[in-house]
Amino acid sequence: MVEPLAVAVHAVRRVNLTLGQTVLVCGAGTMGMMCLATAKAFGAARVVMTDINEFRLNVAKQMGADETIHINLKTFDVDSYVAKIKAALGGDGQGANITFECTGNEGSTKIAIYSTNNGGKVALVGLGPL
């Protein structure tokens, strides 16, 4: 667990996460959970997590995620998930200050980009096929 934690700490430092920022974590696997814990430790005000697996989202909730959003691959639509994420981040239509994309999935990467504020930062922690 040390290596994934080290990667998460490096990612959080790299985007310069500061106290009170809103965070989106795409993917509730090992790296996503570590990014969640690290973002909370660095003072994130609100952390929203997305995943396709309900069990992982329940674990994320127990670990401190403020909101979780289940991604249904059968009804996948980027725009509808972006709207859900922005509502979960505060309901004012603003996106995340910082997003950690931990899946490497193309659709999830699109959600990460469109759910982040203008001038925000997206960290691609999980890279998919190039």
N, C-alpha and C positions, 0 to 999 in steps of 0.2 A: 504493500500500500504506500510505501514511501515514494516510489518513482511517480505514480499518478499524482500524488499530492504535490511533489516538486514541480511537475508540469503545470498543475493548476495554480500554484503560487507564482510561478514564472509568468503565466498568462495574465493573472490579475495585476501583477506589477507592470507588465508590458503595456497594458491599456491604462495604467495609472488610475485605477479605481479609487475613489475617495469617498469619504463619509457622506451619506445621504443620497447617493446616486441610485437609480433604478436599474435593475439587471434582468436580462432574459437569458436563460440557459436552455439551449435546444439539445435534447438528449439526456435521459436520466440513467445512463450507464455509469460505469466507474468514473470516467472523466467528468461527466456532467455532475455527478454527486460531489466530486472533489471541488469542482468549480463553484457549486452551490455553497459548500461549507466555507471555502476560502473567501468568496464574495461576502458572505455574512460576517466572517471574522474581520474583514477589512472595512466593515461598516456600511454595507449596502442597505438602503432604506427598505427596498422591496425587491424580492426575487421571484420571478415567474418562471416556471419550468414546463417544457413541452416534451412529450414522448408518445410512442405508439403503444406502450405497455402500461396498463392500468396499475399493475402491482408495483412497478418501479415508481410511478407517480405517487402512490400511497406512501412508499418509503421516503420519497423526497419531501412529502408533506410532514412526515415525522421528523425529518432532519432539518426542518425549518423553512421550507419553501412557503412563501406567502400565498401563492396560487399555483395550481397545476392545470394544464390543458391537455386533454387527450386528443391526439391526432388520429383521425380515422382515415386510413388509406383508401377505403372504398368511396368516400365522399370528399376526398382531398381537394381543397380549393384555397390557393394562397391568400386571396383577398379576404375571405371569411375568417381564416385563422389569424391574419394580421389584425383584423378588427377585434377579435376576441382577446388577443394578447394586449392590444392597446387599452381595452376596457379593463382588463385585469391589472394593468400597471397603474391605474389610477382613475380611469374613466374620463379623463379630460382630453382624450384623443391624441395624447403625446405617446411616443414610443419609448423604448428603453434608452437610457444613456449609454449603456454598454451591453453588448450581446456576446455570449460565448456559444459558438456553434460546435457541438461535440459529436455530431453524427457522421459527417462526411457525405450526407445525402444531399442531392441537388435541390430537391424540394424544400428541405429544411434550411438549406443555405439561402434560398430565396426568401423564406419566411424571416430568417435572421436579418437580412439586409433591409427588407421593407418594414420590419418592426422596430427598427432603430431610428432614433431622432436624426435629423439633419445635423451634422457635426458630431454625431455619436461615434462610437467605435465598435467594430465587429471583430472579434478574435476567432479565427478558424483553428480551433484546438484539435478537431478531428478532421482529417483530410480524406476524402474519398478517392476514387480512381481519377487519375489525371488525364 
